[in-house]
Amino acid sequence: MALSIATVPVLTGEASDRFDRMMEASEERRGSVDFSREINEARAILSKANL
């Protein structure tokens, strides 16, 4: 018995425009998280373990 292949919905109109705006805003925020505190903690742990 063959199963039908589901179609992939395509965004059009205002939904597509809104998605593009949200995607661009997300790309601008990419990489804005500061992990320096976590890196320093990891280095302190590794230095105590002599690694």
SERO-4910 file (N, C-alpha, C, O; in steps of 0.05 Angstrom, whole numbers):
BEGIN
 pado doro    nc1    nc2    nc3   cac1   cac2   cac3    cc1    cc2    cc3    oc1    oc2    oc3
  Met    A     17    -23      0      0      0      0     18     25      0     35     28     17
  Ala    A     14     42    -19     30     66    -21     18     89     -4     -6     92     -2
  Leu    A     36    104      8     28    127     24     32    152      8     51    155     -7
  Ser    A     13    170     10     16    195     -5     37    213      9     40    213     33
  Ile    A     51    229     -7     71    247      4     57    273     11     43    285     -5
  Ala    A     61    282     36     49    306     45     62    330     32     86    331     29
  Thr    A     46    349     25     57    374     13     68    392     35     58    392     57
  Val    A     88    407     28    100    426     47     86    453     43     85    464     21
  Pro    A     75    464     64     61    490     61     82    512     55    104    512     65
  Val    A     73    531     38     91    553     30     79    579     40     55    584     37
  Leu    A     96    595     53     87    621     63     84    640     40    101    642     22
  Thr    A     62    655     40     58    675     20     47    700     33     36    700     55
  Gly    A     48    722     19     36    747     27     48    758     53     73    758     57
  Glu    A     31    768     71     40    781     96     54    761    114     73    769    128
  Ala    A     46    736    114     60    716    131     89    713    122    107    711    139
  Ser    A     94    713     96    121    711     86    137    736     93    160    733    101
  Asp    A    125    759     90    139    784     97    146    785    126    169    792    134
  Arg    A    127    777    144    132    777    172    155    757    179    172    763    196
  Phe    A    155    734    167    176    714    172    203    726    164    222    722    179
  Asp    A    205    739    141    230    751    132    240    772    152    264    773    158
  Arg    A    222    789    162    230    809    181    240    797    207    260    805    218
  Met    A    226    776    216    234    763    241    261    748    237    277    748    255
  Met    A    265    737    214    290    723    208    314    743    208    335    737    219
  Glu    A    310    766    195    331    786    194    337    797    222    361    801    229
  Ala    A    317    801    239    322    811    266    337    789    282    354    796    298
  Ser    A    330    764    278    344    743    292    373    741    284    390    736    300
  Glu    A    379    744    258    406    744    248    423    767    260    447    763    264
  Glu    A    411    790    264    425    812    276    433    807    305    454    816    314
  Arg    A    416    792    319    422    786    347    441    763    351    450    757    373
  Arg    A    446    749    329    463    725    331    491    731    341    503    750    332
  Gly    A    500    716    360    526    719    371    529    741    391    551    750    397
  Ser    A    507    751    401    508    773    420    509    764    449    508    780    468
  Val    A    511    738    454    512    727    481    541    727    491    559    718    476
  Asp    A    546    737    515    573    738    526    577    714    544    564    712    565
  Phe    A    596    697    537    602    673    552    628    676    567    639    655    576
  Ser    A    638    699    571    664    703    584    665    692    612    685    681    621
  Arg    A    643    696    627    643    686    655    645    655    655    659    644    671
  Glu    A    630    642    638    631    613    636    658    603    628    668    582    637
  Ile    A    671    617    609    697    609    600    717    611    623    734    594    626
  Asn    A    716    633    638    734    637    661    730    615    682    749    605    693
  Glu    A    705    608    687    699    586    706    711    560    696    722    545    712
  Ala    A    708    554    671    718    529    660    749    529    661    761    508    668
  Arg    A    761    551    656    791    553    657    800    549    686    821    536    691
  Ala    A    786    560    706    793    556    734    791    527    742    808    516    756
  Ile    A    770    514    733    766    485    739    789    469    726    800    451    739
  Leu    A    795    474    701    816    459    688    844    465    700    860    447    701
  Ser    A    849    489    709    875    495    722    878    480    748    900    471    755
  Lys    A    856    477    763    857    462    788    862    432    782    874    418    799
  Ala    A    852    423    759    856    394    752    882    390    738    888    368    729
  Asn    A    898    411    736    924    410    722    922    400    693    937    384    684
  Leu    A    902    411    679    898    404    651    904    428    633    902    426    609
***
